[in-house]
């Protein structure tokens, strides 16, 4: 007998993409996956994994880990370019704080949504890459 399941990772990724696209309204492309994307600035959302935090006969409580990679290509990394990157970082971090609880397409909710770390790397040839470590909790597989 086939199992009945919900693709929780896809629901969370789609929810994040929707929130980010609504915020940036076409000014910055948002992608799921780590394929090479075109353009001078874009945000990739990459699923990393999940950890079981609590398990019972009627449900499981998982923490999902997702990386955001902000790419800001600027052949001449300048103070003005860094300023733009720092503004984007602050905007993305604030957006996540504003959406600590995220309603998903199936009307369930991801909770305790947060960015746990932000790492900025600079390349003189290609600009800036920013790695955000995003996590959220989800109660799923309810019986």
Secondary structure, 3 states (H helix, E strand, C coil): CCCCCCCHHHHHHHHHHHHHHHHHCCCCEEEECCCCCCCCEEEEEEEEEEEEEEECCCCEEEEEEEEEEEEEECCCCCHHHHHHHHHHHHHHHHHHHHCCCEECCCCCEEEEEEEEEEEEEEECCCEEEEEEEEEEEEEECCC
